[in-house]
Amino acid sequence: MPDNLHSQLKEAAAQSGESMNTYVVEVLSRVVEDSLSPRERLRQIAKSRGMLSEISVGTSESESSELPKLPKGASRAILEALEVQRHDRT
């Protein structure tokens, strides 16, 4: 760390009545919080308060092994059938 920056931080910490470590952590925390979008900041607050649940998306190996194996080309046929059905509704 450059000597002049160290001196400025030490002086600012002394003026605020905090240790240099506490002061630096608070300043860096504010900078990081200011860089977050409002949505990210809300998620961070909710997570820190235990109000956020993470939900796993996708299937586990055991779930995917229970799915039937489709023949080659079935995915395309399913998508085409869904497109026809959607078109019929309109």
HELIX and SHEET records of a PDB file:
HELIX    1   1 ASP A    3  SER A   16  1                                  14    
HELIX    2   2 MET A   20  SER A   35  1                                  16    
HELIX    3   3 PRO A   38  SER A   48  1                                  11    
HELIX    4   4 GLU A   61  GLU A   66  1                                   6    
HELIX    5   5 ALA A   74  ARG A   89  1                                  16    
END                                                                             
